Amino acid sequence: MSANLLGTLNNIVYYFANPVIGFLTLTGLVVICCKTKAIPSPKYIKLAILINVISNILRSVYSTILNYYLWTTNPATQHLLKFDYVLKFSFNTYWLVTLVTWIFAFLFFKILIFANKKFDNRFFYDEEPYLIALGIILNPWPMLIFFIIACLICLLVLQIINFIRKNLIFKQQKITLERMAFINIWIPAMFVATAIYFVLFTNVFPWLKIWLLNLPFIDQLLTQFYLF
């Protein structure tokens, strides 16, 4: 197998695996929602988190080993095969963002649990800290920004749908605006953010990728982090 083909395979695995595994685990959570008519319990969300963490580890290990192999077979890069340089390059390229994402998800999870207990569980349902942690893991920086934007958009859309359903379809005598529970937005927001992740880092939908990259704030954001 040629070095170019192996390099292409490495990019496919590294950038393709995360959103695909994310879609599959999110689909599993949606199936559970449909069967139980409720948000999945923390047990199932923790399983989804574990699956994605293991996927991230395998992806990073695979890319590290394959990158080392490619360097050994290319005369132009054989001089780079020093242990400290290989270790530093592999860590910065394949592990750093993943580890920072895990740490951020864990800290955010602990902060939410602490704050919720401090105020007698008034802010979040038991499932929400786990859902937010999963959303962070599925969307490593800078994709995390898209997850936050997706949360706001989903909250707005669901609020509008709820308003129309309550006031226009059922034609209540008094127009009301009930606040939507945040627990309803996390899974839809994860789907939206993961879809954007999939489009930007693969060429499955090139026309949509070009359209997204032509949006000024997306192009500036990704250019800033040397992703494109």
N, C-alpha and C positions, 0 to 999 in steps of 0.2 A: 504494500500500500504506500503511495507516494506521500511525501511530507506535506504537500499542498492539500491533499485530500484529508490527511490526519488533522491538519490545522483547521480546515473547514468543519470537520467533525467535532473538534474541540469547541469551536464557537457555537455550533448548533447545540451541543449538550449543555454548555455553560449558560447560554442565554435562553434556550428553548425549554429546558427542563423546569425551571422555577415557575413560570406562568402556567405551564401545562399541568404540573402536579397541583398547583394552586386551584386551577379550574376543576380538577377531578375531586379534590377534597371539599371544595365549596359545593359542588354538585351533590356530593354525599350528604352534606349538611342540609341542603334544600330538600332532598328526598326524605330525610328524617323529619324536617318541618312539615312536609305534606302528609306524612303518615301519622304523626303525633298531633298535628294541628297546634304545634307549639314550638318555641325556639329550642334547639337541641340543648341537652343538659351539658354541664361542664365536662362530663366524662367523654362525650363525643367530640367536643371542641378541643380538649386536651389531646385526644387521639389525632385529630387533624393537625395540631401543632407539632406533635411528635413525628408524624409522617413527613411534614415539610422540613423539619430540622434534620432528620435523617437524609432526606433528599439533598439538602444543601451540603451536608458533609460529604456524601458520595460524589456529588457534582464537583466540589472543590478538590477532593482527593484525586478524582479522575483527571481533572484539568492540570493539577500539579504534576502528576506522573507523566501524562502525555506531553506536557510542555518540556519537561526534562528530557524525555526521549527525543523529541524533535530537535532540541539543542545538540544532543549527542550525535545526531545524524547529519547535521548541517555544519560544514567546515567554517562558515562565517560566524557561527555562534559557539563553536567548541571552546573558544578562549574564555567564554563566560562561565564555564563549568567549575566555578569555585563555590565551595559549600556555603559560605556566608552570603555571596551574591544570589545564588539560586534560592536560598532560604528567604532572603529579603524580598526578592522579586515575586516569588510564589505567594508569600504572605500578603504583600501589598496588592497583588493582582487578584488572587483567588480567595483569600480568607478575611482580609481586613473589613470590608463592607459587611460581610456575613456576620462576623463576630460583633461588630458595633451594633448591627441590627438586633442581634439576640440580646445584647446587654441593654439596649434601649427598650426593647419589648419587655424584658424582665423588670427593669426599674419602673417603667410606666405601669405595669401590672401591679407591682407592689404598692406604688403610690395610690393607685385607684382603690385597691383593697383597704389600705390604711385609712384613706379619706372617707370611704364608704362606712367603715366601722365607726369612725370618729363621729359621724353624723347619723348613726342608727340606721344604716342602709337606706337612706332616703334618696340618694343620687342615682344609684345603679342597681339593676337586677344582678343576681349572682352570676349569670352567664356573661354579662357585658365585659368585665375585665379580661376574660379569656378570649372573647371575640375581638376586642381591640388589640390584644397581643398577637392574635393570629393575623389580623390585618396588617400589623407592622412587619411581621415576619414575611408575609407574602409580598410586601412592597418595600424592599430595601431602599435606602437613600440613593438617589433623590426621588425615587418613585413614591416615597412616603408623602410627598407634597400632593401628588395626584390622589392618593387615598384620602387625605384631609379635604381636598376640593370635592371629591366624589361624595364624602359624607355630607358636606353642606348642600350639594345639589340634590342628593337623595332625600335629605330632610325636607328641603323645600318642595320637591315633587310630591312626596308622600303627604305633606301638610296640605297642599293644594287639592290632591285627590280626596283626602279625608274631608276637607271643607265642602267640596262639590257633592260628595256622597251624602253628607249629613244635612246640608242646607238646600241643595237643589234637587237631588233625586228624591229624598224623603220629604222635602218641602216642610221643614220645621217652621213653626210660627215665628219663633225668635231666632234670628241669625246668630250663630255662635262660632267661635274659633277655638277648638280644643287643641291643646299642645300635644303633638305626637310624642310618644315615648321613644327615646333614643335607641332602644333595643331593636326597633324595626328597621333601622338604617344600616347597621353594620354589615350584614351579609350582602345586600344590594350594592353597597359602596365598595366592598371587596371585589365583587364581580366587575364593576365598572373599572376600578383601578387596575385589576389584573388583566382586563381586556386591553387597556391602554399599554400596559407593560408588554403584553404579547405582541401587539401591533408594532410598537417602537423597536423591539429587539429581535424581530423576525421579519422575513420578507414574504410571509403568507398573504398579506394584504398590502402590496406595495403602494397602491394608489392612496390608501387610507394613511399609511405611514408618511408619505410625502405631504399629504394635507395637514397632518398633525405637526410635522416638522416645520411647515410654513407658518404656523402660528407663532407670533413673536416671542411670547413668554416661554413656550416650550423649547424653541430653538436656543434661546439665551440660557435657559436653565441647564439643558443637556450639554451645550457647548462649554459652559462654565466648569462642568465636571468631567470634561474630556471624554464624553461617551460617544460623540459623533464628530 
